[in-house]
Amino acid sequence: MNRRALFAGLAGLGTVALARRCFANVPLAADKIDMPPADTRAHFVAWMAANRGEDPNFLGQRWDRLQALFQHQDVWGAKNVRAYLLTPREKFVTPANLDRAYVWHYLDIGFGVTITGPHTVARMTSALDVAPGAKVLEIGTGSGYQSAFLSNLTDRVFTIEIIPALAARTRRLYDDLISHGYVEYRFITTKNADGYYGWEQYAPFDRIIVTCGIDHVPPPLLQQLKPDGIMVIPVGPPGAQHVLKIVAARGVDGAIATRRSDIYGGAPISFVPFTRLEGGRISGTHNAD
Ligand SMILES: C[S@@+](CC[C@H](N)C(=O)[O-])C[C@H]1O[C@@H](n2cnc3c(N)ncnc32)[C@H](O)[C@@H]1O
């Protein structure tokens, strides 16, 4: 497919002329945008600054990172490119890391945890293949960036964070961004809990994404995945997980079988540990050994 032609064609569908000026900071709501123009850096930056009210400096960095995502095949499919381009990563990093919002790697967000790097987020999300309207569960809200990205793919995102103060901080951030016109974050439902047990109230899920590393696939998460659902999860020893794509399928006998593949072709990736709640306190991890 000719990517330039696709972008140039789609870009014309959401123009400044269509801008809905109902919010001071974000003139055009995300659901009114088919695809921001991405044929040239200058075109993208100018259009987004006018239609989303964002800082041209960060928009340029977002566009540059997209070129690197393409080079490394970390993002695929127009829907995922659109979701990446509409998610302002600079709003999810700490003030101390603002000038590094679009660097390759993960960044500290306090509480001993990190915001996952943009390449890993884009690859995991592309592998998840989220359709509009799909019900998605994320384990490990952290900064909120991953769920913000997902909210540009579907209007049913559920996310669980184990650290109470971080869960509360990210909830406040979403509420603040919603009040400034990022209305797509209304699609995100948050909870402070141990995500090992999933979220029974909203199960089953079409997609589950886990953003902390563990040495096995939590059985409750598998049980809450729909037949034909997909889970993306880092599995392996501390500091060296394999990011698995697990596809569930119902066999002729009615039993659920899973097919597993490594979205990094065997290369280990390091994730924050999948910790556990014990007696209301975070204590150790859910690793079996
Ligand atoms: C890599 S970090 C954050 C990733 C996040 N998606 C982002 O983009 O910022 C992983 C997160 O998982 C959280 N976490 C670890 N164990 C958890 C558990 N049992 N339940 C829910 N969240 C957990 C950590 O506290 C941390 O915030």
The ligand as an ORCA input file, in Angstrom:
! r2SCAN-3c Opt
* xyz 0 1
  C       5.745     -0.561     32.759
  S       4.740      0.082     33.988
  C       3.547      1.124     33.267
  C       3.084      0.835     31.892
  C       1.897      1.683     31.507
  N       1.050      0.921     30.653
  C       2.326      2.978     30.881
  O       2.264      3.109     29.662
  O       2.751      3.876     31.601
  C       3.779     -1.316     34.566
  C       2.739     -0.965     35.590
  O       2.158     -2.178     36.074
  C       1.790     -1.975     37.420
  N       1.563     -3.271     38.062
  C       2.476     -4.169     38.528
  N       1.867     -5.238     39.083
  C       0.533     -5.011     38.950
  C      -0.624     -5.731     39.351
  N      -0.543     -6.906     40.018
  N      -1.839     -5.224     39.050
  C      -1.960     -4.024     38.404
  N      -0.897     -3.275     38.035
  C       0.328     -3.763     38.297
  C       2.965     -1.187     37.970
  O       2.673     -0.563     39.199
  C       3.237     -0.219     36.819
  O       2.528      0.973     36.976
*
